[in-house]
Amino acid sequence: MTTTTTRRAILAGIAATPALSVPTLSNSDAELLALGNKLDDAHARVLAAEIPLHETSERYERVKPQQPALPKPPAKYAELWKTISVSQMEMLPDDHPLIVWVRDTEELRGSIFTAHLQECKRVGEQCGVDAAEFAYNDRLTKLWEIGNKIYAMRAHGVAWLMVKLRTIEALADEDLGDAWKSAGADIRVLASGAAAQS
């Protein structure tokens, strides 16, 4: 079942739930609504952080260092080197030309690769990629912290349940298995309460 289909099913369940009397706000209800407001603010901050994240990534892609030239394997085994797996390499004898080449060039290839990574990191820092990623991840972590608190609480009315649905929308690109279970449990509680009142 897709996220869209599941969301529609939940919304349909809410629409089908008979009207309930609005209870007096308990401490947990007030906390849930307050968390909903914090969620909206945190989500807006995440969306704002996406802008410099995309801009710095695009800037880096335009100026990133080219892949360096590495030592070439023996011509006879050049094509094999492109496709051979680690397990297949382990099956070759120690004196196989390809194994000899790997052993003789290991240090050089490693130093070239390390230098390339360092240069990529330097350019990335100049483009602001690291700072943008840190800011985005920090805000996303805070959004998830609020979301997990909301998922852990029970909603006691449709208005409060909508806070959970806003949370699901805010985290729609993530794994939401627990979120659907939480919202579904709330719907069942509301439906049971409505049946008891009828």
Solvent accessible surface area in square Angstrom, and as a share of the most:
residue,aa,sasa,rsa
1,M,184,0.82
2,T,87,0.50
3,T,58,0.34
4,T,65,0.38
5,T,64,0.37
6,T,24,0.14
7,R,42,0.15
8,R,167,0.61
9,A,54,0.42
10,I,15,0.08
11,L,77,0.39
12,A,61,0.47
13,G,24,0.23
14,I,23,0.11
15,A,91,0.70
16,A,83,0.64
17,T,20,0.12
18,P,79,0.50
19,A,106,0.82
20,L,43,0.21
21,S,83,0.54
22,V,125,0.72
23,P,58,0.36
24,T,127,0.74
25,L,92,0.46
26,S,52,0.33
27,N,139,0.71
28,S,48,0.31
29,D,4,0.02
30,A,46,0.35
31,E,92,0.41
32,L,1,0.00
33,L,58,0.29
34,A,47,0.36
35,L,12,0.06
36,G,0,0.00
37,N,95,0.49
38,K,117,0.49
39,L,1,0.01
40,D,62,0.32
41,D,94,0.49
42,A,11,0.09
43,H,53,0.24
44,A,58,0.45
45,R,118,0.43
46,V,6,0.03
47,L,87,0.43
48,A,52,0.40
49,A,5,0.04
50,E,52,0.23
51,I,105,0.53
52,P,60,0.38
53,L,30,0.15
54,H,109,0.48
55,E,89,0.40
56,T,11,0.06
57,S,43,0.28
58,E,102,0.46
59,R,98,0.36
60,Y,42,0.16
61,E,101,0.45
62,R,173,0.63
63,V,84,0.48
64,K,86,0.36
65,P,30,0.19
66,Q,152,0.68
67,Q,150,0.67
68,P,49,0.31
69,A,94,0.73
70,L,92,0.46
71,P,31,0.20
72,K,176,0.75
73,P,23,0.14
74,P,45,0.28
75,A,97,0.75
76,K,171,0.72
77,Y,38,0.15
78,A,33,0.25
79,E,121,0.54
80,L,70,0.35
81,W,87,0.30
82,K,144,0.61
83,T,108,0.63
84,I,27,0.14
85,S,48,0.31
86,V,115,0.66
87,S,67,0.43
88,Q,93,0.41
89,M,29,0.13
90,E,134,0.60
91,M,160,0.71
92,L,42,0.21
93,P,78,0.49
94,D,111,0.58
95,D,111,0.58
96,H,31,0.14
97,P,62,0.39
98,L,0,0.00
99,I,27,0.14
100,V,52,0.30
101,W,26,0.09
102,V,33,0.19
103,R,127,0.46
104,D,104,0.54
105,T,20,0.11
106,E,108,0.49
107,E,151,0.68
108,L,95,0.47
109,R,47,0.17
110,G,35,0.34
111,S,61,0.39
112,I,42,0.21
113,F,119,0.50
114,T,67,0.39
115,A,56,0.43
116,H,22,0.10
117,L,93,0.46
118,Q,116,0.51
119,E,63,0.28
120,C,26,0.15
121,K,123,0.52
122,R,110,0.40
123,V,14,0.08
124,G,7,0.07
125,E,90,0.40
126,Q,130,0.58
127,C,9,0.06
128,G,22,0.21
129,V,19,0.11
130,D,61,0.32
131,A,72,0.56
132,A,8,0.07
133,E,74,0.33
134,F,150,0.63
135,A,39,0.30
136,Y,41,0.16
137,N,82,0.42
138,D,54,0.28
139,R,62,0.23
140,L,41,0.20
141,T,73,0.43
142,K,98,0.42
143,L,1,0.00
144,W,60,0.21
145,E,93,0.42
146,I,26,0.13
147,G,0,0.00
148,N,80,0.41
149,K,120,0.51
150,I,0,0.00
151,Y,25,0.10
152,A,86,0.67
153,M,31,0.14
154,R,97,0.35
155,A,0,0.00
156,H,82,0.37
157,G,5,0.05
158,V,58,0.33
159,A,65,0.50
160,W,13,0.04
161,L,0,0.00
162,M,72,0.32
163,V,3,0.02
164,K,1,0.00
165,L,8,0.04
166,R,88,0.32
167,T,0,0.00
168,I,2,0.01
169,E,87,0.39
170,A,15,0.12
171,L,4,0.02
172,A,38,0.29
173,D,142,0.74
174,E,73,0.33
175,D,128,0.66
176,L,11,0.06
177,G,35,0.34
178,D,107,0.56
179,A,1,0.01
180,W,42,0.15
181,K,146,0.62
182,S,12,0.08
183,A,0,0.00
184,G,16,0.16
185,A,26,0.20
186,D,0,0.00
187,I,27,0.14
188,R,157,0.57
189,V,74,0.43
190,L,9,0.04
191,A,44,0.34
192,S,73,0.47
193,G,29,0.28
194,A,4,0.03
195,A,66,0.51
196,A,88,0.68
197,Q,112,0.50
198,S,126,0.81
